[in-house]
């Protein structure tokens, strides 16, 4: 699988009931756990004081990332995404294979 840096901003549409927001957020937490368990969601952060998320997501390619991973998130219809494909850097101290 390839790594992708994904920046997510979620905007709840005006007029959406709090019950709907709560339902989707609860479902989102469940789905994120499932994606983490399958290796598709590696890390997730929220910048201090901001209502956006930054994460490392994994998929075979960007099509799979959008369709079968991010596209399955309950909050996806309310999200704007910035996706950046990543590759290993030769000086990355976390590299597991120095020859890659």
Steps between C-alpha positions, in 0.01 A plus 500: 500500500605858437491778758297817451493817705134603521379833635129498582273791577145407596223757466155409626236629259284778638167371628631152589345373823725430797364143504628447145839650587528278810395190304757561228778580746435178690497301176819679392680385815396141435607514135835662587565211739421250227730676254778510760457126562542427128807723470336776294516761776848519649499827696264791558559842657306817562702824491461691825216750479384387155199305380684286249686172503830390352567132456710232341272272302595193297362352180628326189450818297317831512188357335467237771567765765213717377251225412554221752655679795411869535179451303372264769517759779156608625612865510651489148215697337586790734877479449741687282826312447855572398687182411876476452664174396813430704819309436783411732777757547858371511563685828182386677611366840189280511577308180494128555692417180804724440540362145150611390 
